[in-house]
């Protein structure tokens, strides 16, 4: 007696709710589509992580290339999986032509930015104008690229803050990219000395400070440039390179500036007030 009752209860879910393009849609169909879609998204997320690990262990590809391949494989699997789910549910995909037209109108009015960022993300992944680990400046936001997603790119700034930049900016705006090899970043320290100061003393003080810090690379060698001669001061810029990650740059810059102040004082160089 229990089995027939269970079958009778389950039959209640096989009730036609509506018709989509001539295909009857039941509660069973909706439940199957929802559950299968959730499983599909979970599987593709696992697949992306697994593929990234496999590529890291068996190839010499950099992190950006691995992430691009894994992400594209995930998108492809999502599209194929969605088509299979719809066909398994007995839904003819040609019935979505009207829905696609409505979505197109919605994109034209309110979703153009989302679609634009998504397409820009694919372009960034394929063309790779920036990659993970690059030090970039995008629209005045400077930091190290730690993730390139479908909608946005994440930068880690000098303040150890994650900045989310829409991918569209990487395509439509000027992007500064300091590439000096994998795991190498450029740092700058600027000084405004009083007009009349010995420029050679300032330059020697800056180079001595850089050479004394073990976290500053010797190759490429630090460089000092005289940048300004106006405003009653002499502007100097010290450019150097370090293998330290961007999250440690604030501490390194602080240590360099403390040491530079002592070196300038020892040499009798006064800074502009």
BALOBA-1460 file (C-alpha; in Angstrom, 3 decimals):
// residues 273
<rec num="1" residu="x" x="0.000" y="0.000" z="0.000"/>
<rec num="2" residu="x" x="2.889" y="2.367" z="0.675"/>
<rec num="3" residu="x" x="4.418" y="2.108" z="-2.823"/>
<rec num="4" residu="x" x="1.240" y="3.122" z="-4.677"/>
<rec num="5" residu="x" x="0.825" y="6.078" z="-2.336"/>
<rec num="6" residu="x" x="4.376" y="7.205" z="-2.995"/>
<rec num="7" residu="x" x="3.813" y="6.922" z="-6.738"/>
<rec num="8" residu="x" x="0.574" y="8.846" z="-6.392"/>
<rec num="9" residu="x" x="2.313" y="11.600" z="-4.441"/>
<rec num="10" residu="x" x="5.134" y="11.814" z="-7.004"/>
<rec num="11" residu="x" x="2.609" y="12.032" z="-9.850"/>
<rec num="12" residu="x" x="1.441" y="15.331" z="-8.384"/>
<rec num="13" residu="x" x="4.745" y="16.858" z="-9.463"/>
<rec num="14" residu="x" x="4.177" y="15.737" z="-13.059"/>
<rec num="15" residu="x" x="1.572" y="18.399" z="-13.649"/>
<rec num="16" residu="x" x="1.828" y="20.703" z="-16.634"/>
<rec num="17" residu="x" x="2.508" y="24.256" z="-15.451"/>
<rec num="18" residu="x" x="2.852" y="25.979" z="-18.810"/>
<rec num="19" residu="x" x="3.882" y="25.371" z="-22.384"/>
<rec num="20" residu="x" x="7.117" y="26.704" z="-23.874"/>
<rec num="21" residu="x" x="7.208" y="26.618" z="-27.669"/>
<rec num="22" residu="x" x="4.859" y="23.634" z="-27.770"/>
<rec num="23" residu="x" x="6.782" y="21.756" z="-25.055"/>
<rec num="24" residu="x" x="4.833" y="21.137" z="-21.824"/>
<rec num="25" residu="x" x="6.821" y="22.193" z="-18.747"/>
<rec num="26" residu="x" x="6.125" y="20.368" z="-15.495"/>
<rec num="27" residu="x" x="7.309" y="20.863" z="-11.935"/>
<rec num="28" residu="x" x="9.610" y="17.876" z="-12.458"/>
<rec num="29" residu="x" x="11.221" y="19.644" z="-15.422"/>
<rec num="30" residu="x" x="11.810" y="22.849" z="-13.445"/>
<rec num="31" residu="x" x="13.273" y="20.912" z="-10.516"/>
<rec num="32" residu="x" x="15.550" y="18.944" z="-12.838"/>
<rec num="33" residu="x" x="16.783" y="22.090" z="-14.603"/>
<rec num="34" residu="x" x="17.478" y="23.928" z="-11.328"/>
<rec num="35" residu="x" x="19.329" y="21.013" z="-9.710"/>
<rec num="36" residu="x" x="21.281" y="20.188" z="-12.869"/>
<rec num="37" residu="x" x="22.291" y="23.832" z="-13.324"/>
<rec num="38" residu="x" x="23.549" y="24.077" z="-9.737"/>
<rec num="39" residu="x" x="25.540" y="20.868" z="-10.224"/>
<rec num="40" residu="x" x="26.896" y="22.192" z="-13.522"/>
<rec num="41" residu="x" x="28.171" y="25.421" z="-11.940"/>
<rec num="42" residu="x" x="29.741" y="23.504" z="-9.043"/>
<rec num="43" residu="x" x="31.399" y="21.065" z="-11.444"/>
<rec num="44" residu="x" x="32.802" y="23.781" z="-13.715"/>
<rec num="45" residu="x" x="34.217" y="25.648" z="-10.690"/>
<rec num="46" residu="x" x="35.948" y="22.454" z="-9.563"/>
<rec num="47" residu="x" x="37.115" y="21.801" z="-13.140"/>
<rec num="48" residu="x" x="38.676" y="25.275" z="-13.398"/>
<rec num="49" residu="x" x="40.610" y="24.843" z="-10.130"/>
<rec num="50" residu="x" x="41.668" y="21.282" z="-11.002"/>
<rec num="51" residu="x" x="42.835" y="22.253" z="-14.481"/>
<rec num="52" residu="x" x="44.820" y="25.193" z="-13.094"/>
<rec num="53" residu="x" x="46.589" y="22.873" z="-10.640"/>
<rec num="54" residu="x" x="47.296" y="20.292" z="-13.335"/>
<rec num="55" residu="x" x="48.739" y="22.893" z="-15.683"/>
<rec num="56" residu="x" x="50.864" y="24.305" z="-12.857"/>
<rec num="57" residu="x" x="52.287" y="20.877" z="-12.071"/>
<rec num="58" residu="x" x="52.871" y="19.578" z="-15.607"/>
<rec num="59" residu="x" x="53.640" y="22.665" z="-17.709"/>
<rec num="60" residu="x" x="55.819" y="25.755" z="-17.571"/>
<rec num="61" residu="x" x="52.945" y="28.151" z="-18.281"/>
<rec num="62" residu="x" x="52.739" y="31.295" z="-16.161"/>
<rec num="63" residu="x" x="49.829" y="31.902" z="-13.789"/>
<rec num="64" residu="x" x="48.020" y="34.240" z="-16.193"/>
<rec num="65" residu="x" x="48.073" y="31.748" z="-19.066"/>
<rec num="66" residu="x" x="46.896" y="28.925" z="-16.812"/>
<rec num="67" residu="x" x="44.018" y="31.021" z="-15.501"/>
<rec num="68" residu="x" x="43.007" y="32.036" z="-19.028"/>
<rec num="69" residu="x" x="42.924" y="28.435" z="-20.260"/>
<rec num="70" residu="x" x="41.039" y="27.210" z="-17.201"/>
<rec num="71" residu="x" x="38.476" y="30.036" z="-17.434"/>
<rec num="72" residu="x" x="37.822" y="29.505" z="-21.152"/>
<rec num="73" residu="x" x="37.397" y="25.761" z="-20.571"/>
<rec num="74" residu="x" x="34.893" y="26.543" z="-17.810"/>
<rec num="75" residu="x" x="32.838" y="28.859" z="-20.039"/>
<rec num="76" residu="x" x="32.819" y="26.303" z="-22.852"/>
<rec num="77" residu="x" x="31.722" y="23.548" z="-20.453"/>
<rec num="78" residu="x" x="28.958" y="25.777" z="-19.075"/>
<rec num="79" residu="x" x="27.542" y="26.441" z="-22.545"/>
<rec num="80" residu="x" x="27.690" y="22.789" z="-23.600"/>
<rec num="81" residu="x" x="26.291" y="21.638" z="-20.263"/>
<rec num="82" residu="x" x="23.377" y="24.071" z="-20.433"/>
<rec num="83" residu="x" x="22.474" y="22.840" z="-23.914"/>
<rec num="84" residu="x" x="22.582" y="19.216" z="-22.720"/>
<rec num="85" residu="x" x="20.394" y="20.043" z="-19.703"/>
<rec num="86" residu="x" x="17.788" y="21.743" z="-21.865"/>
<rec num="87" residu="x" x="17.692" y="18.854" z="-24.311"/>
<rec num="88" residu="x" x="17.503" y="16.312" z="-21.482"/>
<rec num="89" residu="x" x="14.496" y="18.202" z="-20.134"/>
<rec num="90" residu="x" x="12.871" y="17.921" z="-23.575"/>
<rec num="91" residu="x" x="13.005" y="21.659" z="-24.316"/>
<rec num="92" residu="x" x="13.655" y="22.691" z="-27.899"/>
<rec num="93" residu="x" x="16.240" y="25.463" z="-27.815"/>
<rec num="94" residu="x" x="14.701" y="27.138" z="-30.852"/>
<rec num="95" residu="x" x="11.891" y="28.217" z="-28.542"/>
<rec num="96" residu="x" x="14.346" y="30.595" z="-26.871"/>
<rec num="97" residu="x" x="14.494" y="32.840" z="-29.955"/>
<rec num="98" residu="x" x="11.810" y="35.111" z="-28.539"/>
<rec num="99" residu="x" x="13.497" y="35.124" z="-25.130"/>
<rec num="100" residu="x" x="16.833" y="35.940" z="-26.773"/>
<rec num="101" residu="x" x="15.215" y="38.875" z="-28.535"/>
<rec num="102" residu="x" x="13.827" y="40.172" z="-25.254"/>
<rec num="103" residu="x" x="17.229" y="39.775" z="-23.611"/>
<rec num="104" residu="x" x="18.756" y="41.707" z="-26.501"/>
<rec num="105" residu="x" x="16.397" y="44.606" z="-25.808"/>
<rec num="106" residu="x" x="17.316" y="44.440" z="-22.113"/>
<rec num="107" residu="x" x="20.999" y="44.516" z="-22.979"/>
<rec num="108" residu="x" x="20.447" y="47.578" z="-25.119"/>
<rec num="109" residu="x" x="18.801" y="49.440" z="-22.246"/>
<rec num="110" residu="x" x="20.397" y="48.271" z="-19.037"/>
<rec num="111" residu="x" x="22.905" y="45.453" z="-19.382"/>
<rec num="112" residu="x" x="25.323" y="46.898" z="-21.900"/>
<rec num="113" residu="x" x="27.964" y="47.581" z="-19.248"/>
<rec num="114" residu="x" x="27.844" y="44.016" z="-17.922"/>
<rec num="115" residu="x" x="28.076" y="42.522" z="-21.404"/>
<rec num="116" residu="x" x="30.815" y="44.982" z="-22.370"/>
<rec num="117" residu="x" x="32.865" y="44.067" z="-19.282"/>
<rec num="118" residu="x" x="32.368" y="40.351" z="-19.988"/>
<rec num="119" residu="x" x="33.508" y="40.673" z="-23.613"/>
<rec num="120" residu="x" x="36.398" y="42.902" z="-22.527"/>
<rec num="121" residu="x" x="37.391" y="40.201" z="-20.037"/>
<rec num="122" residu="x" x="37.550" y="37.624" z="-22.832"/>
<rec num="123" residu="x" x="39.666" y="40.005" z="-24.931"/>
<rec num="124" residu="x" x="42.041" y="40.580" z="-22.003"/>
<rec num="125" residu="x" x="42.339" y="36.830" z="-21.432"/>
<rec num="126" residu="x" x="43.070" y="36.135" z="-25.103"/>
<rec num="127" residu="x" x="45.279" y="39.113" z="-25.998"/>
<rec num="128" residu="x" x="46.828" y="39.355" z="-22.507"/>
<rec num="129" residu="x" x="47.775" y="43.056" z="-22.464"/>
<rec num="130" residu="x" x="48.180" y="42.506" z="-18.721"/>
<rec num="131" residu="x" x="48.746" y="39.301" z="-16.801"/>
<rec num="132" residu="x" x="48.820" y="38.162" z="-13.204"/>
<rec num="133" residu="x" x="51.802" y="39.630" z="-11.377"/>
<rec num="134" residu="x" x="52.111" y="42.731" z="-13.597"/>
<rec num="135" residu="x" x="52.398" y="46.119" z="-11.929"/>
<rec num="136" residu="x" x="49.880" y="48.378" z="-13.670"/>
<rec num="137" residu="x" x="48.186" y="51.755" z="-13.447"/>
<rec num="138" residu="x" x="44.576" y="51.737" z="-14.688"/>
<rec num="139" residu="x" x="42.691" y="55.006" z="-14.513"/>
<rec num="140" residu="x" x="44.864" y="56.265" z="-11.662"/>
<rec num="141" residu="x" x="44.620" y="52.999" z="-9.688"/>
<rec num="142" residu="x" x="48.085" y="51.490" z="-9.307"/>
<rec num="143" residu="x" x="48.721" y="47.977" z="-8.056"/>
<rec num="144" residu="x" x="49.686" y="44.415" z="-8.815"/>
<rec num="145" residu="x" x="47.308" y="42.229" z="-10.839"/>
<rec num="146" residu="x" x="46.218" y="39.307" z="-8.658"/>
<rec num="147" residu="x" x="43.144" y="38.094" z="-10.575"/>
<rec num="148" residu="x" x="41.586" y="38.528" z="-14.017"/>
<rec num="149" residu="x" x="37.914" y="37.595" z="-13.908"/>
<rec num="150" residu="x" x="35.078" y="37.559" z="-16.408"/>
<rec num="151" residu="x" x="33.720" y="40.937" z="-15.282"/>
<rec num="152" residu="x" x="36.553" y="42.693" z="-13.496"/>
<rec num="153" residu="x" x="40.270" y="42.612" z="-12.754"/>
<rec num="154" residu="x" x="41.528" y="42.757" z="-9.166"/>
<rec num="155" residu="x" x="44.562" y="44.866" z="-8.247"/>
<rec num="156" residu="x" x="46.414" y="44.797" z="-4.937"/>
<rec num="157" residu="x" x="47.507" y="48.358" z="-4.179"/>
<rec num="158" residu="x" x="50.472" y="49.576" z="-2.155"/>
<rec num="159" residu="x" x="48.112" y="49.983" z="0.810"/>
<rec num="160" residu="x" x="47.345" y="46.235" z="0.638"/>
<rec num="161" residu="x" x="43.823" y="47.011" z="-0.555"/>
<rec num="162" residu="x" x="42.099" y="45.021" z="-3.300"/>
<rec num="163" residu="x" x="40.817" y="47.362" z="-6.040"/>
<rec num="164" residu="x" x="38.157" y="45.949" z="-8.388"/>
<rec num="165" residu="x" x="38.567" y="47.471" z="-11.860"/>
<rec num="166" residu="x" x="35.945" y="46.764" z="-14.588"/>
<rec num="167" residu="x" x="37.527" y="44.970" z="-17.547"/>
<rec num="168" residu="x" x="36.178" y="47.596" z="-19.932"/>
<rec num="169" residu="x" x="38.752" y="50.059" z="-18.578"/>
<rec num="170" residu="x" x="41.587" y="47.786" z="-19.709"/>
<rec num="171" residu="x" x="40.309" y="48.117" z="-23.280"/>
<rec num="172" residu="x" x="39.089" y="51.724" z="-23.458"/>
<rec num="173" residu="x" x="41.572" y="53.571" z="-21.208"/>
<rec num="174" residu="x" x="45.320" y="54.033" z="-21.176"/>
<rec num="175" residu="x" x="46.971" y="51.299" z="-19.115"/>
<rec num="176" residu="x" x="50.500" y="51.690" z="-17.762"/>
<rec num="177" residu="x" x="52.229" y="48.342" z="-17.348"/>
<rec num="178" residu="x" x="55.652" y="48.046" z="-15.747"/>
<rec num="179" residu="x" x="56.961" y="44.678" z="-16.905"/>
<rec num="180" residu="x" x="60.496" y="43.891" z="-15.769"/>
<rec num="181" residu="x" x="60.360" y="40.126" z="-15.557"/>
<rec num="182" residu="x" x="58.277" y="37.791" z="-13.461"/>
<rec num="183" residu="x" x="58.180" y="38.664" z="-9.790"/>
<rec num="184" residu="x" x="60.046" y="41.974" z="-10.171"/>
<rec num="185" residu="x" x="58.464" y="45.325" z="-9.342"/>
<rec num="186" residu="x" x="59.568" y="48.911" z="-9.776"/>
<rec num="187" residu="x" x="59.603" y="51.388" z="-6.885"/>
<rec num="188" residu="x" x="60.038" y="55.172" z="-6.927"/>
<rec num="189" residu="x" x="61.180" y="57.612" z="-4.248"/>
<rec num="190" residu="x" x="60.974" y="61.342" z="-4.972"/>
<rec num="191" residu="x" x="62.870" y="64.118" z="-3.212"/>
<rec num="192" residu="x" x="62.551" y="67.923" z="-3.485"/>
<rec num="193" residu="x" x="65.842" y="69.536" z="-2.395"/>
<rec num="194" residu="x" x="66.247" y="73.256" z="-1.825"/>
<rec num="195" residu="x" x="67.411" y="75.212" z="-4.833"/>
<rec num="196" residu="x" x="71.175" y="75.579" z="-4.665"/>
<rec num="197" residu="x" x="71.767" y="72.138" z="-3.152"/>
<rec num="198" residu="x" x="74.554" y="70.058" z="-4.650"/>
<rec num="199" residu="x" x="72.758" y="67.748" z="-7.119"/>
<rec num="200" residu="x" x="75.633" y="65.274" z="-7.064"/>
<rec num="201" residu="x" x="75.320" y="64.970" z="-3.289"/>
<rec num="202" residu="x" x="71.616" y="64.239" z="-3.594"/>
<rec num="203" residu="x" x="72.200" y="61.666" z="-6.329"/>
<rec num="204" residu="x" x="74.966" y="59.935" z="-4.369"/>
<rec num="205" residu="x" x="72.800" y="59.866" z="-1.234"/>
<rec num="206" residu="x" x="69.927" y="58.225" z="-3.111"/>
<rec num="207" residu="x" x="72.138" y="55.631" z="-4.802"/>
<rec num="208" residu="x" x="73.930" y="54.858" z="-1.517"/>
<rec num="209" residu="x" x="70.583" y="54.336" z="0.225"/>
<rec num="210" residu="x" x="69.359" y="51.992" z="-2.485"/>
<rec num="211" residu="x" x="72.633" y="50.023" z="-2.531"/>
<rec num="212" residu="x" x="72.538" y="49.560" z="1.254"/>
<rec num="213" residu="x" x="69.127" y="47.854" z="1.232"/>
<rec num="214" residu="x" x="69.322" y="44.101" z="0.469"/>
<rec num="215" residu="x" x="65.757" y="44.053" z="-0.912"/>
<rec num="216" residu="x" x="66.716" y="46.375" z="-3.804"/>
<rec num="217" residu="x" x="68.007" y="44.555" z="-6.884"/>
<rec num="218" residu="x" x="71.442" y="45.324" z="-8.255"/>
<rec num="219" residu="x" x="70.343" y="44.310" z="-11.762"/>
<rec num="220" residu="x" x="68.559" y="46.323" z="-13.076"/>
<rec num="221" residu="x" x="70.581" y="48.932" z="-11.228"/>
<rec num="222" residu="x" x="68.884" y="51.826" z="-9.395"/>
<rec num="223" residu="x" x="68.692" y="55.062" z="-11.387"/>
<rec num="224" residu="x" x="68.439" y="58.677" z="-10.200"/>
<rec num="225" residu="x" x="66.911" y="61.346" z="-12.438"/>
<rec num="226" residu="x" x="66.748" y="65.125" z="-12.013"/>
<rec num="227" residu="x" x="63.091" y="65.788" z="-12.792"/>
<rec num="228" residu="x" x="62.399" y="69.474" z="-11.979"/>
<rec num="229" residu="x" x="64.334" y="72.751" z="-11.734"/>
<rec num="230" residu="x" x="61.486" y="75.125" z="-10.903"/>
<rec num="231" residu="x" x="59.568" y="76.297" z="-7.855"/>
<rec num="232" residu="x" x="62.660" y="77.031" z="-5.812"/>
<rec num="233" residu="x" x="63.611" y="73.369" z="-5.570"/>
<rec num="234" residu="x" x="65.396" y="70.562" z="-7.333"/>
<rec num="235" residu="x" x="63.246" y="67.469" z="-7.925"/>
<rec num="236" residu="x" x="64.932" y="64.068" z="-7.915"/>
<rec num="237" residu="x" x="63.492" y="60.635" z="-8.575"/>
<rec num="238" residu="x" x="65.056" y="57.332" z="-7.533"/>
<rec num="239" residu="x" x="63.858" y="54.316" z="-9.516"/>
<rec num="240" residu="x" x="64.754" y="50.839" z="-8.344"/>
<rec num="241" residu="x" x="63.488" y="47.271" z="-8.530"/>
<rec num="242" residu="x" x="62.648" y="44.663" z="-5.918"/>
<rec num="243" residu="x" x="61.557" y="41.009" z="-5.901"/>
<rec num="244" residu="x" x="59.302" y="41.632" z="-2.884"/>
<rec num="245" residu="x" x="55.570" y="41.318" z="-3.434"/>
<rec num="246" residu="x" x="53.432" y="44.428" z="-3.614"/>
<rec num="247" residu="x" x="52.029" y="43.825" z="-0.128"/>
<rec num="248" residu="x" x="55.517" y="44.462" z="1.331"/>
<rec num="249" residu="x" x="56.248" y="47.604" z="-0.673"/>
<rec num="250" residu="x" x="54.965" y="50.098" z="1.943"/>
<rec num="251" residu="x" x="57.408" y="48.762" z="4.563"/>
<rec num="252" residu="x" x="60.282" y="48.784" z="2.078"/>
<rec num="253" residu="x" x="59.525" y="52.338" z="0.931"/>
<rec num="254" residu="x" x="59.317" y="53.510" z="4.543"/>
<rec num="255" residu="x" x="62.692" y="51.964" z="5.371"/>
<rec num="256" residu="x" x="64.266" y="53.514" z="2.287"/>
<rec num="257" residu="x" x="62.900" y="56.971" z="3.077"/>
<rec num="258" residu="x" x="64.103" y="56.838" z="6.698"/>
<rec num="259" residu="x" x="67.559" y="55.818" z="5.520"/>
<rec num="260" residu="x" x="67.536" y="58.487" z="2.790"/>
<rec num="261" residu="x" x="66.674" y="61.222" z="5.298"/>
<rec num="262" residu="x" x="69.642" y="60.233" z="7.441"/>
<rec num="263" residu="x" x="71.940" y="60.109" z="4.411"/>
<rec num="264" residu="x" x="70.839" y="63.536" z="3.160"/>
<rec num="265" residu="x" x="71.265" y="65.047" z="6.612"/>
<rec num="266" residu="x" x="74.741" y="63.567" z="6.882"/>
<rec num="267" residu="x" x="75.661" y="65.136" z="3.553"/>
<rec num="268" residu="x" x="74.214" y="68.527" z="4.495"/>
<rec num="269" residu="x" x="71.376" y="68.498" z="1.953"/>
<rec num="270" residu="x" x="68.242" y="70.383" z="3.018"/>
<rec num="271" residu="x" x="64.809" y="69.515" z="1.661"/>
<rec num="272" residu="x" x="62.286" y="72.037" z="0.447"/>
<rec num="273" residu="x" x="59.808" y="73.009" z="3.159"/>
